[in-house]
Amino acid sequence: PCWVLTSRPIDVGRFPTADIRTTASSATQVVAEMRAAASDLDLWCVGGGRTATWLHDAGLLDEVWVSIAPVLLGSGIPVIGGHVELDLVDVDRNRDFAVCRYRVSR
């Protein structure tokens, strides 16, 4: 299944064969549901700084993967709000993107 974290209704009917679940629940509740559905598999959350901050503040973030595109966005948006210690684990390439993998220090 795929969870969409949203506070407003979205039309998931455009994807009739996909198991898409929308939620505005707390991070701990959503991750508990995701873990139950994934059994022993890893969870992959894709989102912006707000999603990463939300998961980090709940103590649920183990790694952060940042894809860097060759586009200047001005002041930009923080990857994670507030102070977070990240340790660089790996750097790779995905076509035109540099992909940096960080481990969250606790």
N, C-alpha and C positions, 0 to 999 in steps of 0.2 A: 504493500500500500504506500501511497504518497500523501503526506499531510501538508496542507496549505494553511499557514498561520495567518489569519486575517480576522479583522473585526467587522468586516462587511460581507454581505452575501456575494458569491461569485457563481457563474454558470459552469458547473462541471459536466453538464450534459453534452458538451462538445466532444467529450472523450468517453464514449459509452463503454469501452472495454477496459478502461483503467479504474483502479480502486483508489479514488481520490477522496480524501476526508478533509473537510474544513473545520477549523477550530480556533477559538479565542481563549482556550484554557491556559492555565499556568504552565510554565516551562516544565516543572516537575511532573505534572499530570500528563502532558503531551509526550514527554520522553518516556514515561512509564508505559504508555500505550504503544509507543514505537518499539521499545525493548521487548514487550510481550509479543508483538507481531514479528519481530526479527529473530526471535530465539537467541542464539549465540552470535549472530552476525553483527558487524559494525553498523552504526548509524551514520548517515551522511546527510548533513543539513546544509542547504544552500540558501544564502541570503546576504543581506547587507550588514552594516554595522549595528543596527538595532537588534537584529536577530542574534548576532554573535554576542553582543552585550547582555542580552536577555538570558542566553544560555550560560554565559560566563558567570553572571551574578548569581545564578542558581547553582553554581558549582558543577555544571554538566558539560563543560567544554574541555576536551582533552587535547585537541589539535586545531590549528587554524591553517587553512591553505589559502594563500593570497595569489590571485592571478593579476599580473601587471600588464596592462595594455599600453602601447605607445601613443597615448592620447593625454594631453594636458587638460585637467578639469578645474583649474583654479585652486581654491583652497581645499577642495575635496571634503570627504566625510571620513571620520576616524574608523578604522577597522573594528575597534572595540572601544566603547566609551569608558573613560576612567583609566586608572593605572593598571596595566596587566603586564606581567613578566612573560616574555615569549623567548624560547630558545630555538634558533634556526637549526632544522634537522636536515633539510635537503633543498636543492634548487634544481628545477628541471625546465624543460621547454615544451610548450604545447602550441605548435605552429608559431604564430606571431606573439604569443604571450610567454612571459617568464612566470613560472609557478614556484612560489616559495612555501615550504611546509615548515610550520613552527609547532613546537610542543608547548603547551601551557604549563608554566611553573606554578606549583602550589606552595 
